[in-house]
């Protein structure tokens, strides 16, 4: 209820993870007689897993229905007025209202709010180069994007695919297209794939991808895309070479989708994401919250704001926002930057800072790299694992961990994520009581081996 005793209205802009988690949590705390909830989603799907799109494209997961956590009808059954195919084009902060446009008819209308949640997500980076808007060139961010790519693959006679960019999406889409029987080339601007890793660890990913039959082109800057007379993409052109392509997938990364928020005068950070307080309230605005891929979050290790587009964060943001909107109390303290991925059976994980991250914020550090195995060396099918660890010089505080290996490697990064959150030193980590049996680990877990080596190096300085 507002101060006059009337029912309040919550307006949610964006119907995916953060937005609908916020709406659902607010509804749990306040019934429809106290809080009216109106949500706008410009797409055709709500509450879906964008992270699952590469596995849908690769044929490992049925979709798109398998990727939808809750349909619009399910939300509406809980008294959430979810309006699909409706895009919010303007936020009138002082007037407490939003302008929305029906995507199909073009009809526009204003909706007032007492409380507003902005969860507009992120958009794929699409460089302004000749040919980038040609048919057959696809970003992969929404279920609509995934369906458009699959439709494009069905129409394409050739079997040559070029992926531009070698981050998480680029690497996962390269594998998906390989599963589809395509000849895959990855054109990467960086020195190695997976720029979220240090180059020495990225080299391990490069070697694995090459071993799968994927052509890796590093240190390459795309200058244009060639198109045919039919307007469809034919090749990706760099400064040094031309790579024929029947389909092109952009895996360059994403940026916060904050165009409408910026026009409304809401505060943005250096990465273009909305800035919020610990309660996920937009700074300087008592009745506006924001969460998901459109916000910047505090990095607990570096102490700086950063933009990380992950569904795990978005769902947590939504829970915090919904609790606060619904009259409860919750905070989101920040992140340590944990992420995992895989290329076929190669698992890739990182948390905390890379070397260049530590350099940028002025931290001095020691690094160690250890080679170990995912199980006891004598256990059948034990496979190699590489762990790299950064520790702060003198104090020994853990700063970051990167892991590349086979089965059982990636989720070991969670040990480091907890240690980072607790601000543990590498010396303290060596005493962690981790589970051991030969099928799961050597007597000394690879993460603890790295911690021991780092602790020795720190003591030496």
TORKOL-4160 file (C-alpha; in steps of 0.2 Angstrom, whole numbers, padded with zeros to 4 digits, m for minus):
461
<pt num="1" X="0000" Y="0000" Z="0000"/>
<pt num="2" X="0006" Y="0018" Z="m0003"/>
<pt num="3" X="0004" Y="0032" Z="0010"/>
<pt num="4" X="m0014" Y="0035" Z="0005"/>
<pt num="5" X="m0019" Y="0017" Z="0008"/>
<pt num="6" X="m0021" Y="0013" Z="m0011"/>
<pt num="7" X="m0014" Y="m0002" Z="m0020"/>
<pt num="8" X="0004" Y="0001" Z="m0026"/>
<pt num="9" X="0009" Y="m0003" Z="m0044"/>
<pt num="10" X="0026" Y="m0011" Z="m0048"/>
<pt num="11" X="0032" Y="m0010" Z="m0066"/>
<pt num="12" X="0045" Y="m0022" Z="m0072"/>
<pt num="13" X="0055" Y="m0018" Z="m0088"/>
<pt num="14" X="0062" Y="m0035" Z="m0094"/>
<pt num="15" X="0054" Y="m0052" Z="m0093"/>
<pt num="16" X="0069" Y="m0063" Z="m0091"/>
<pt num="17" X="0079" Y="m0069" Z="m0076"/>
<pt num="18" X="0081" Y="m0053" Z="m0065"/>
<pt num="19" X="0065" Y="m0045" Z="m0070"/>
<pt num="20" X="0053" Y="m0060" Z="m0067"/>
<pt num="21" X="0063" Y="m0066" Z="m0052"/>
<pt num="22" X="0060" Y="m0049" Z="m0044"/>
<pt num="23" X="0042" Y="m0049" Z="m0049"/>
<pt num="24" X="0039" Y="m0067" Z="m0042"/>
<pt num="25" X="0048" Y="m0063" Z="m0026"/>
<pt num="26" X="0038" Y="m0047" Z="m0023"/>
<pt num="27" X="0022" Y="m0057" Z="m0026"/>
<pt num="28" X="0027" Y="m0070" Z="m0013"/>
<pt num="29" X="0028" Y="m0056" Z="0000"/>
<pt num="30" X="0013" Y="m0045" Z="m0006"/>
<pt num="31" X="m0003" Y="m0051" Z="m0013"/>
<pt num="32" X="m0013" Y="m0043" Z="m0027"/>
<pt num="33" X="m0024" Y="m0033" Z="m0016"/>
<pt num="34" X="m0008" Y="m0024" Z="m0010"/>
<pt num="35" X="0003" Y="m0024" Z="m0025"/>
<pt num="36" X="m0001" Y="m0024" Z="m0043"/>
<pt num="37" X="0013" Y="m0030" Z="m0054"/>
<pt num="38" X="0014" Y="m0026" Z="m0073"/>
<pt num="39" X="0029" Y="m0032" Z="m0083"/>
<pt num="40" X="0034" Y="m0028" Z="m0100"/>
<pt num="41" X="0045" Y="m0040" Z="m0111"/>
<pt num="42" X="0049" Y="m0036" Z="m0129"/>
<pt num="43" X="0052" Y="m0053" Z="m0135"/>
<pt num="44" X="0042" Y="m0069" Z="m0137"/>
<pt num="45" X="0049" Y="m0078" Z="m0122"/>
<pt num="46" X="0050" Y="m0075" Z="m0103"/>
<pt num="47" X="0061" Y="m0083" Z="m0089"/>
<pt num="48" X="0072" Y="m0093" Z="m0100"/>
<pt num="49" X="0090" Y="m0099" Z="m0099"/>
<pt num="50" X="0101" Y="m0089" Z="m0112"/>
<pt num="51" X="0116" Y="m0099" Z="m0106"/>
<pt num="52" X="0108" Y="m0115" Z="m0114"/>
<pt num="53" X="0107" Y="m0108" Z="m0131"/>
<pt num="54" X="0123" Y="m0115" Z="m0138"/>
<pt num="55" X="0118" Y="m0132" Z="m0132"/>
<pt num="56" X="0101" Y="m0130" Z="m0141"/>
<pt num="57" X="0110" Y="m0125" Z="m0157"/>
<pt num="58" X="0122" Y="m0139" Z="m0155"/>
<pt num="59" X="0108" Y="m0152" Z="m0153"/>
<pt num="60" X="0112" Y="m0157" Z="m0136"/>
<pt num="61" X="0097" Y="m0149" Z="m0128"/>
<pt num="62" X="0079" Y="m0149" Z="m0135"/>
<pt num="63" X="0072" Y="m0132" Z="m0136"/>
<pt num="64" X="0067" Y="m0119" Z="m0135"/>
<pt num="65" X="0054" Y="m0125" Z="m0122"/>
<pt num="66" X="0067" Y="m0135" Z="m0113"/>
<pt num="67" X="0076" Y="m0118" Z="m0109"/>
<pt num="68" X="0060" Y="m0109" Z="m0102"/>
<pt num="69" X="0059" Y="m0110" Z="m0083"/>
<pt num="70" X="0042" Y="m0101" Z="m0082"/>
<pt num="71" X="0030" Y="m0097" Z="m0096"/>
<pt num="72" X="0020" Y="m0080" Z="m0097"/>
<pt num="73" X="0004" Y="m0090" Z="m0093"/>
<pt num="74" X="0012" Y="m0097" Z="m0077"/>
<pt num="75" X="0017" Y="m0079" Z="m0072"/>
<pt num="76" X="0000" Y="m0072" Z="m0076"/>
<pt num="77" X="m0008" Y="m0086" Z="m0065"/>
<pt num="78" X="0001" Y="m0079" Z="m0051"/>
<pt num="79" X="m0007" Y="m0062" Z="m0054"/>
<pt num="80" X="0008" Y="m0054" Z="m0063"/>
<pt num="81" X="0002" Y="m0045" Z="m0078"/>
<pt num="82" X="0016" Y="m0049" Z="m0090"/>
<pt num="83" X="0014" Y="m0041" Z="m0107"/>
<pt num="84" X="0024" Y="m0049" Z="m0121"/>
<pt num="85" X="0030" Y="m0042" Z="m0137"/>
<pt num="86" X="0029" Y="m0025" Z="m0128"/>
<pt num="87" X="0045" Y="m0014" Z="m0128"/>
<pt num="88" X="0047" Y="0001" Z="m0115"/>
<pt num="89" X="0054" Y="0015" Z="m0126"/>
<pt num="90" X="0054" Y="0029" Z="m0112"/>
<pt num="91" X="0055" Y="0031" Z="m0094"/>
<pt num="92" X="0048" Y="0047" Z="m0086"/>
<pt num="93" X="0056" Y="0047" Z="m0069"/>
<pt num="94" X="0049" Y="0063" Z="m0063"/>
<pt num="95" X="0031" Y="0058" Z="m0069"/>
<pt num="96" X="0032" Y="0040" Z="m0062"/>
<pt num="97" X="0027" Y="0032" Z="m0079"/>
<pt num="98" X="0034" Y="0022" Z="m0094"/>
<pt num="99" X="0030" Y="0023" Z="m0112"/>
<pt num="100" X="0028" Y="0006" Z="m0120"/>
<pt num="101" X="0025" Y="0001" Z="m0138"/>
<pt num="102" X="0017" Y="m0015" Z="m0145"/>
<pt num="103" X="0031" Y="m0023" Z="m0156"/>
<pt num="104" X="0018" Y="m0030" Z="m0168"/>
<pt num="105" X="0005" Y="m0016" Z="m0170"/>
<pt num="106" X="0016" Y="m0001" Z="m0165"/>
<pt num="107" X="0003" Y="0006" Z="m0153"/>
<pt num="108" X="0010" Y="0016" Z="m0139"/>
<pt num="109" X="0003" Y="0019" Z="m0121"/>
<pt num="110" X="0009" Y="0026" Z="m0104"/>
<pt num="111" X="0009" Y="0016" Z="m0088"/>
<pt num="112" X="0011" Y="0024" Z="m0071"/>
<pt num="113" X="0022" Y="0016" Z="m0057"/>
<pt num="114" X="0025" Y="0018" Z="m0039"/>
<pt num="115" X="0040" Y="0007" Z="m0040"/>
<pt num="116" X="0050" Y="0002" Z="m0055"/>
<pt num="117" X="0062" Y="m0012" Z="m0059"/>
<pt num="118" X="0074" Y="m0011" Z="m0074"/>
<pt num="119" X="0080" Y="m0027" Z="m0080"/>
<pt num="120" X="0083" Y="m0024" Z="m0099"/>
<pt num="121" X="0098" Y="m0036" Z="m0100"/>
<pt num="122" X="0112" Y="m0034" Z="m0112"/>
<pt num="123" X="0115" Y="m0034" Z="m0131"/>
<pt num="124" X="0128" Y="m0043" Z="m0142"/>
<pt num="125" X="0142" Y="m0032" Z="m0148"/>
<pt num="126" X="0140" Y="m0029" Z="m0166"/>
<pt num="127" X="0154" Y="m0018" Z="m0174"/>
<pt num="128" X="0149" Y="m0005" Z="m0186"/>
<pt num="129" X="0158" Y="m0013" Z="m0201"/>
<pt num="130" X="0152" Y="m0016" Z="m0219"/>
<pt num="131" X="0142" Y="m0032" Z="m0220"/>
<pt num="132" X="0138" Y="m0034" Z="m0202"/>
<pt num="133" X="0119" Y="m0032" Z="m0205"/>
<pt num="134" X="0119" Y="m0045" Z="m0219"/>
<pt num="135" X="0108" Y="m0060" Z="m0219"/>
<pt num="136" X="0117" Y="m0075" Z="m0211"/>
<pt num="137" X="0126" Y="m0064" Z="m0198"/>
<pt num="138" X="0120" Y="m0069" Z="m0180"/>
<pt num="139" X="0122" Y="m0063" Z="m0163"/>
<pt num="140" X="0116" Y="m0075" Z="m0149"/>
<pt num="141" X="0108" Y="m0067" Z="m0134"/>
<pt num="142" X="0090" Y="m0072" Z="m0134"/>
<pt num="143" X="0079" Y="m0087" Z="m0138"/>
<pt num="144" X="0074" Y="m0078" Z="m0154"/>
<pt num="145" X="0092" Y="m0076" Z="m0159"/>
<pt num="146" X="0094" Y="m0095" Z="m0156"/>
<pt num="147" X="0079" Y="m0099" Z="m0167"/>
<pt num="148" X="0085" Y="m0086" Z="m0180"/>
<pt num="149" X="0102" Y="m0095" Z="m0181"/>
<pt num="150" X="0094" Y="m0112" Z="m0182"/>
<pt num="151" X="0083" Y="m0106" Z="m0196"/>
<pt num="152" X="0098" Y="m0099" Z="m0205"/>
<pt num="153" X="0107" Y="m0115" Z="m0204"/>
<pt num="154" X="0093" Y="m0124" Z="m0211"/>
<pt num="155" X="0092" Y="m0113" Z="m0226"/>
<pt num="156" X="0111" Y="m0113" Z="m0229"/>
<pt num="157" X="0118" Y="m0126" Z="m0242"/>
<pt num="158" X="0136" Y="m0123" Z="m0238"/>
<pt num="159" X="0145" Y="m0130" Z="m0222"/>
<pt num="160" X="0157" Y="m0116" Z="m0218"/>
<pt num="161" X="0155" Y="m0106" Z="m0202"/>
<pt num="162" X="0165" Y="m0092" Z="m0195"/>
<pt num="163" X="0164" Y="m0087" Z="m0177"/>
<pt num="164" X="0170" Y="m0069" Z="m0174"/>
<pt num="165" X="0177" Y="m0068" Z="m0156"/>
<pt num="166" X="0183" Y="m0082" Z="m0144"/>
<pt num="167" X="0175" Y="m0078" Z="m0127"/>
<pt num="168" X="0163" Y="m0089" Z="m0119"/>
<pt num="169" X="0149" Y="m0087" Z="m0132"/>
<pt num="170" X="0162" Y="m0089" Z="m0146"/>
<pt num="171" X="0170" Y="m0104" Z="m0140"/>
<pt num="172" X="0153" Y="m0113" Z="m0135"/>
<pt num="173" X="0146" Y="m0108" Z="m0152"/>
<pt num="174" X="0161" Y="m0115" Z="m0161"/>
<pt num="175" X="0158" Y="m0132" Z="m0153"/>
<pt num="176" X="0139" Y="m0131" Z="m0157"/>
<pt num="177" X="0143" Y="m0128" Z="m0175"/>
<pt num="178" X="0156" Y="m0142" Z="m0175"/>
<pt num="179" X="0142" Y="m0154" Z="m0168"/>
<pt num="180" X="0131" Y="m0148" Z="m0183"/>
<pt num="181" X="0144" Y="m0154" Z="m0195"/>
<pt num="182" X="0151" Y="m0137" Z="m0200"/>
<pt num="183" X="0169" Y="m0133" Z="m0204"/>
<pt num="184" X="0172" Y="m0120" Z="m0191"/>
<pt num="185" X="0185" Y="m0105" Z="m0191"/>
<pt num="186" X="0186" Y="m0094" Z="m0175"/>
<pt num="187" X="0193" Y="m0077" Z="m0179"/>
<pt num="188" X="0199" Y="m0069" Z="m0163"/>
<pt num="189" X="0206" Y="m0052" Z="m0160"/>
<pt num="190" X="0216" Y="m0057" Z="m0145"/>
<pt num="191" X="0232" Y="m0067" Z="m0144"/>
<pt num="192" X="0223" Y="m0082" Z="m0137"/>
<pt num="193" X="0205" Y="m0088" Z="m0135"/>
<pt num="194" X="0196" Y="m0084" Z="m0119"/>
<pt num="195" X="0202" Y="m0067" Z="m0114"/>
<pt num="196" X="0194" Y="m0070" Z="m0097"/>
<pt num="197" X="0210" Y="m0081" Z="m0094"/>
<pt num="198" X="0228" Y="m0076" Z="m0094"/>
<pt num="199" X="0236" Y="m0079" Z="m0111"/>
<pt num="200" X="0246" Y="m0094" Z="m0105"/>
<pt num="201" X="0230" Y="m0103" Z="m0099"/>
<pt num="202" X="0221" Y="m0097" Z="m0115"/>
<pt num="203" X="0235" Y="m0106" Z="m0125"/>
<pt num="204" X="0228" Y="m0123" Z="m0117"/>
<pt num="205" X="0211" Y="m0119" Z="m0124"/>
<pt num="206" X="0218" Y="m0115" Z="m0141"/>
<pt num="207" X="0227" Y="m0131" Z="m0142"/>
<pt num="208" X="0212" Y="m0141" Z="m0137"/>
<pt num="209" X="0201" Y="m0132" Z="m0150"/>
<pt num="210" X="0213" Y="m0135" Z="m0164"/>
<pt num="211" X="0214" Y="m0153" Z="m0159"/>
<pt num="212" X="0195" Y="m0154" Z="m0162"/>
<pt num="213" X="0197" Y="m0148" Z="m0180"/>
<pt num="214" X="0193" Y="m0130" Z="m0177"/>
<pt num="215" X="0203" Y="m0117" Z="m0186"/>
<pt num="216" X="0210" Y="m0104" Z="m0174"/>
<pt num="217" X="0215" Y="m0087" Z="m0181"/>
<pt num="218" X="0222" Y="m0076" Z="m0167"/>
<pt num="219" X="0228" Y="m0058" Z="m0167"/>
<pt num="220" X="0216" Y="m0055" Z="m0181"/>
<pt num="221" X="0205" Y="m0039" Z="m0183"/>
<pt num="222" X="0190" Y="m0041" Z="m0194"/>
<pt num="223" X="0188" Y="m0026" Z="m0206"/>
<pt num="224" X="0172" Y="m0031" Z="m0216"/>
<pt num="225" X="0160" Y="m0045" Z="m0221"/>
<pt num="226" X="0158" Y="m0049" Z="m0239"/>
<pt num="227" X="0141" Y="m0052" Z="m0246"/>
<pt num="228" X="0134" Y="m0060" Z="m0262"/>
<pt num="229" X="0121" Y="m0053" Z="m0274"/>
<pt num="230" X="0107" Y="m0060" Z="m0263"/>
<pt num="231" X="0113" Y="m0050" Z="m0248"/>
<pt num="232" X="0119" Y="m0065" Z="m0239"/>
<pt num="233" X="0136" Y="m0066" Z="m0230"/>
<pt num="234" X="0150" Y="m0074" Z="m0240"/>
<pt num="235" X="0166" Y="m0071" Z="m0231"/>
<pt num="236" X="0174" Y="m0063" Z="m0216"/>
<pt num="237" X="0188" Y="m0052" Z="m0221"/>
<pt num="238" X="0203" Y="m0047" Z="m0209"/>
<pt num="239" X="0218" Y="m0036" Z="m0212"/>
<pt num="240" X="0228" Y="m0051" Z="m0218"/>
<pt num="241" X="0216" Y="m0064" Z="m0225"/>
<pt num="242" X="0198" Y="m0069" Z="m0231"/>
<pt num="243" X="0188" Y="m0083" Z="m0223"/>
<pt num="244" X="0174" Y="m0090" Z="m0233"/>
<pt num="245" X="0158" Y="m0091" Z="m0223"/>
<pt num="246" X="0140" Y="m0098" Z="m0226"/>
<pt num="247" X="0135" Y="m0092" Z="m0209"/>
<pt num="248" X="0144" Y="m0080" Z="m0196"/>
<pt num="249" X="0141" Y="m0080" Z="m0177"/>
<pt num="250" X="0146" Y="m0065" Z="m0167"/>
<pt num="251" X="0154" Y="m0070" Z="m0150"/>
<pt num="252" X="0163" Y="m0054" Z="m0147"/>
<pt num="253" X="0154" Y="m0051" Z="m0130"/>
<pt num="254" X="0139" Y="m0040" Z="m0124"/>
<pt num="255" X="0136" Y="m0023" Z="m0117"/>
<pt num="256" X="0123" Y="m0017" Z="m0105"/>
<pt num="257" X="0106" Y="m0013" Z="m0113"/>
<pt num="258" X="0104" Y="0004" Z="m0105"/>
<pt num="259" X="0099" Y="0015" Z="m0119"/>
<pt num="260" X="0082" Y="0020" Z="m0112"/>
<pt num="261" X="0089" Y="0021" Z="m0094"/>
<pt num="262" X="0103" Y="0033" Z="m0100"/>
<pt num="263" X="0090" Y="0044" Z="m0109"/>
<pt num="264" X="0080" Y="0045" Z="m0093"/>
<pt num="265" X="0096" Y="0052" Z="m0084"/>
<pt num="266" X="0099" Y="0037" Z="m0073"/>
<pt num="267" X="0117" Y="0035" Z="m0067"/>
<pt num="268" X="0128" Y="0024" Z="m0077"/>
<pt num="269" X="0146" Y="0017" Z="m0074"/>
<pt num="270" X="0161" Y="0016" Z="m0084"/>
<pt num="271" X="0155" Y="0000" Z="m0093"/>
<pt num="272" X="0138" Y="0008" Z="m0097"/>
<pt num="273" X="0129" Y="m0002" Z="m0084"/>
<pt num="274" X="0117" Y="0005" Z="m0071"/>
<pt num="275" X="0124" Y="0009" Z="m0054"/>
<pt num="276" X="0115" Y="0003" Z="m0039"/>
<pt num="277" X="0117" Y="0002" Z="m0020"/>
<pt num="278" X="0118" Y="m0014" Z="m0010"/>
<pt num="279" X="0099" Y="m0016" Z="m0010"/>
<pt num="280" X="0100" Y="m0015" Z="m0030"/>
<pt num="281" X="0091" Y="0002" Z="m0029"/>
<pt num="282" X="0097" Y="0014" Z="m0043"/>
<pt num="283" X="0108" Y="0027" Z="m0035"/>
<pt num="284" X="0099" Y="0043" Z="m0031"/>
<pt num="285" X="0082" Y="0035" Z="m0034"/>
<pt num="286" X="0071" Y="0029" Z="m0020"/>
<pt num="287" X="0058" Y="0019" Z="m0030"/>
<pt num="288" X="0069" Y="0013" Z="m0044"/>
<pt num="289" X="0079" Y="m0004" Z="m0044"/>
<pt num="290" X="0089" Y="m0012" Z="m0057"/>
<pt num="291" X="0097" Y="m0030" Z="m0059"/>
<pt num="292" X="0104" Y="m0042" Z="m0071"/>
<pt num="293" X="0115" Y="m0039" Z="m0086"/>
<pt num="294" X="0111" Y="m0021" Z="m0087"/>
<pt num="295" X="0119" Y="m0016" Z="m0071"/>
<pt num="296" X="0137" Y="m0015" Z="m0065"/>
<pt num="297" X="0142" Y="m0024" Z="m0049"/>
<pt num="298" X="0156" Y="m0023" Z="m0036"/>
<pt num="299" X="0171" Y="m0034" Z="m0038"/>
<pt num="300" X="0175" Y="m0040" Z="m0020"/>
<pt num="301" X="0193" Y="m0043" Z="m0025"/>
<pt num="302" X="0198" Y="m0027" Z="m0034"/>
<pt num="303" X="0186" Y="m0016" Z="m0025"/>
<pt num="304" X="0180" Y="m0009" Z="m0042"/>
<pt num="305" X="0164" Y="m0009" Z="m0052"/>
<pt num="306" X="0163" Y="m0021" Z="m0067"/>
<pt num="307" X="0150" Y="m0028" Z="m0079"/>
<pt num="308" X="0147" Y="m0047" Z="m0079"/>
<pt num="309" X="0133" Y="m0054" Z="m0089"/>
<pt num="310" X="0128" Y="m0071" Z="m0080"/>
<pt num="311" X="0111" Y="m0079" Z="m0076"/>
<pt num="312" X="0117" Y="m0083" Z="m0058"/>
<pt num="313" X="0119" Y="m0065" Z="m0054"/>
<pt num="314" X="0103" Y="m0060" Z="m0063"/>
<pt num="315" X="0093" Y="m0072" Z="m0052"/>
<pt num="316" X="0101" Y="m0066" Z="m0036"/>
<pt num="317" X="0098" Y="m0048" Z="m0041"/>
<pt num="318" X="0080" Y="m0052" Z="m0044"/>
<pt num="319" X="0078" Y="m0060" Z="m0027"/>
<pt num="320" X="0086" Y="m0046" Z="m0018"/>
<pt num="321" X="0075" Y="m0033" Z="m0028"/>
<pt num="322" X="0059" Y="m0043" Z="m0025"/>
<pt num="323" X="0062" Y="m0044" Z="m0007"/>
<pt num="324" X="0065" Y="m0025" Z="m0005"/>
<pt num="325" X="0051" Y="m0020" Z="m0016"/>
<pt num="326" X="0039" Y="m0032" Z="m0007"/>
<pt num="327" X="0043" Y="m0024" Z="0010"/>
<pt num="328" X="0057" Y="m0036" Z="0016"/>
<pt num="329" X="0076" Y="m0033" Z="0016"/>
<pt num="330" X="0090" Y="m0040" Z="0006"/>
<pt num="331" X="0107" Y="m0035" Z="m0001"/>
<pt num="332" X="0119" Y="m0040" Z="m0015"/>
<pt num="333" X="0136" Y="m0037" Z="m0008"/>
<pt num="334" X="0146" Y="m0041" Z="m0025"/>
<pt num="335" X="0155" Y="m0054" Z="m0034"/>
<pt num="336" X="0172" Y="m0062" Z="m0036"/>
<pt num="337" X="0170" Y="m0066" Z="m0055"/>
<pt num="338" X="0167" Y="m0084" Z="m0055"/>
<pt num="339" X="0163" Y="m0092" Z="m0072"/>
<pt num="340" X="0165" Y="m0109" Z="m0080"/>
<pt num="341" X="0163" Y="m0116" Z="m0098"/>
<pt num="342" X="0168" Y="m0131" Z="m0109"/>
<pt num="343" X="0174" Y="m0136" Z="m0126"/>
<pt num="344" X="0169" Y="m0154" Z="m0129"/>
<pt num="345" X="0177" Y="m0162" Z="m0114"/>
<pt num="346" X="0189" Y="m0148" Z="m0110"/>
<pt num="347" X="0183" Y="m0138" Z="m0094"/>
<pt num="348" X="0188" Y="m0120" Z="m0092"/>
<pt num="349" X="0186" Y="m0110" Z="m0076"/>
<pt num="350" X="0191" Y="m0094" Z="m0068"/>
<pt num="351" X="0188" Y="m0084" Z="m0052"/>
<pt num="352" X="0195" Y="m0068" Z="m0045"/>
<pt num="353" X="0208" Y="m0058" Z="m0055"/>
<pt num="354" X="0219" Y="m0061" Z="m0070"/>
<pt num="355" X="0237" Y="m0054" Z="m0070"/>
<pt num="356" X="0231" Y="m0039" Z="m0080"/>
<pt num="357" X="0217" Y="m0036" Z="m0068"/>
<pt num="358" X="0229" Y="m0035" Z="m0053"/>
<pt num="359" X="0241" Y="m0024" Z="m0063"/>
<pt num="360" X="0226" Y="m0012" Z="m0067"/>
<pt num="361" X="0221" Y="m0009" Z="m0049"/>
<pt num="362" X="0239" Y="m0008" Z="m0042"/>
<pt num="363" X="0241" Y="m0025" Z="m0033"/>
<pt num="364" X="0258" Y="m0033" Z="m0033"/>
<pt num="365" X="0257" Y="m0052" Z="m0034"/>
<pt num="366" X="0265" Y="m0069" Z="m0036"/>
<pt num="367" X="0259" Y="m0082" Z="m0048"/>
<pt num="368" X="0261" Y="m0101" Z="m0048"/>
<pt num="369" X="0255" Y="m0114" Z="m0061"/>
<pt num="370" X="0254" Y="m0133" Z="m0056"/>
<pt num="371" X="0250" Y="m0148" Z="m0067"/>
<pt num="372" X="0240" Y="m0161" Z="m0058"/>
<pt num="373" X="0226" Y="m0174" Z="m0061"/>
<pt num="374" X="0208" Y="m0174" Z="m0058"/>
<pt num="375" X="0209" Y="m0191" Z="m0048"/>
<pt num="376" X="0223" Y="m0201" Z="m0040"/>
<pt num="377" X="0237" Y="m0204" Z="m0053"/>
<pt num="378" X="0235" Y="m0223" Z="m0052"/>
<pt num="379" X="0216" Y="m0222" Z="m0054"/>
<pt num="380" X="0210" Y="m0227" Z="m0071"/>
<pt num="381" X="0207" Y="m0213" Z="m0084"/>
<pt num="382" X="0215" Y="m0200" Z="m0073"/>
<pt num="383" X="0217" Y="m0184" Z="m0084"/>
<pt num="384" X="0228" Y="m0169" Z="m0083"/>
<pt num="385" X="0223" Y="m0153" Z="m0075"/>
<pt num="386" X="0232" Y="m0136" Z="m0075"/>
<pt num="387" X="0229" Y="m0124" Z="m0060"/>
<pt num="388" X="0236" Y="m0106" Z="m0060"/>
<pt num="389" X="0234" Y="m0096" Z="m0044"/>
<pt num="390" X="0238" Y="m0077" Z="m0040"/>
<pt num="391" X="0242" Y="m0072" Z="m0022"/>
<pt num="392" X="0245" Y="m0054" Z="m0016"/>
<pt num="393" X="0264" Y="m0051" Z="m0012"/>
<pt num="394" X="0268" Y="m0051" Z="0007"/>
<pt num="395" X="0250" Y="m0053" Z="0013"/>
<pt num="396" X="0247" Y="m0070" Z="0003"/>
<pt num="397" X="0229" Y="m0065" Z="0001"/>
<pt num="398" X="0222" Y="m0076" Z="m0013"/>
<pt num="399" X="0218" Y="m0065" Z="m0029"/>
<pt num="400" X="0213" Y="m0077" Z="m0042"/>
<pt num="401" X="0212" Y="m0095" Z="m0049"/>
<pt num="402" X="0211" Y="m0102" Z="m0067"/>
<pt num="403" X="0209" Y="m0120" Z="m0071"/>
<pt num="404" X="0209" Y="m0129" Z="m0087"/>
<pt num="405" X="0207" Y="m0148" Z="m0088"/>
<pt num="406" X="0195" Y="m0163" Z="m0091"/>
<pt num="407" X="0181" Y="m0170" Z="m0081"/>
<pt num="408" X="0180" Y="m0164" Z="m0063"/>
<pt num="409" X="0191" Y="m0149" Z="m0066"/>
<pt num="410" X="0180" Y="m0134" Z="m0068"/>
<pt num="411" X="0169" Y="m0135" Z="m0053"/>
<pt num="412" X="0185" Y="m0135" Z="m0042"/>
<pt num="413" X="0185" Y="m0117" Z="m0045"/>
<pt num="414" X="0171" Y="m0115" Z="m0032"/>
<pt num="415" X="0184" Y="m0119" Z="m0018"/>
<pt num="416" X="0193" Y="m0103" Z="m0024"/>
<pt num="417" X="0177" Y="m0093" Z="m0025"/>
<pt num="418" X="0173" Y="m0097" Z="m0007"/>
<pt num="419" X="0191" Y="m0093" Z="m0002"/>
<pt num="420" X="0191" Y="m0076" Z="m0011"/>
<pt num="421" X="0174" Y="m0071" Z="m0003"/>
<pt num="422" X="0181" Y="m0075" Z="0014"/>
<pt num="423" X="0197" Y="m0066" Z="0010"/>
<pt num="424" X="0208" Y="m0081" Z="0014"/>
<pt num="425" X="0227" Y="m0082" Z="0012"/>
<pt num="426" X="0235" Y="m0096" Z="0002"/>
<pt num="427" X="0243" Y="m0102" Z="0018"/>
<pt num="428" X="0225" Y="m0103" Z="0026"/>
<pt num="429" X="0219" Y="m0113" Z="0010"/>
<pt num="430" X="0232" Y="m0126" Z="0013"/>
<pt num="431" X="0223" Y="m0132" Z="0028"/>
<pt num="432" X="0206" Y="m0133" Z="0020"/>
<pt num="433" X="0198" Y="m0150" Z="0024"/>
<pt num="434" X="0192" Y="m0155" Z="0007"/>
<pt num="435" X="0185" Y="m0172" Z="0002"/>
<pt num="436" X="0196" Y="m0186" Z="m0004"/>
<pt num="437" X="0195" Y="m0203" Z="m0012"/>
<pt num="438" X="0205" Y="m0209" Z="m0027"/>
<pt num="439" X="0191" Y="m0207" Z="m0040"/>
<pt num="440" X="0189" Y="m0189" Z="m0035"/>
<pt num="441" X="0206" Y="m0182" Z="m0031"/>
<pt num="442" X="0224" Y="m0185" Z="m0028"/>
<pt num="443" X="0228" Y="m0184" Z="m0009"/>
<pt num="444" X="0232" Y="m0166" Z="m0011"/>
<pt num="445" X="0219" Y="m0158" Z="m0022"/>
<pt num="446" X="0226" Y="m0148" Z="m0036"/>
<pt num="447" X="0219" Y="m0132" Z="m0029"/>
<pt num="448" X="0228" Y="m0135" Z="m0013"/>
<pt num="449" X="0244" Y="m0140" Z="m0022"/>
<pt num="450" X="0244" Y="m0123" Z="m0030"/>
<pt num="451" X="0240" Y="m0115" Z="m0013"/>
<pt num="452" X="0255" Y="m0123" Z="m0005"/>
<pt num="453" X="0266" Y="m0118" Z="m0020"/>
<pt num="454" X="0260" Y="m0100" Z="m0019"/>
<pt num="455" X="0262" Y="m0100" Z="0000"/>
<pt num="456" X="0280" Y="m0105" Z="m0002"/>
<pt num="457" X="0283" Y="m0092" Z="m0015"/>
<pt num="458" X="0275" Y="m0078" Z="m0004"/>
<pt num="459" X="0285" Y="m0083" Z="0011"/>
<pt num="460" X="0301" Y="m0082" Z="0000"/>
<pt num="461" X="0297" Y="m0064" Z="m0004"/>
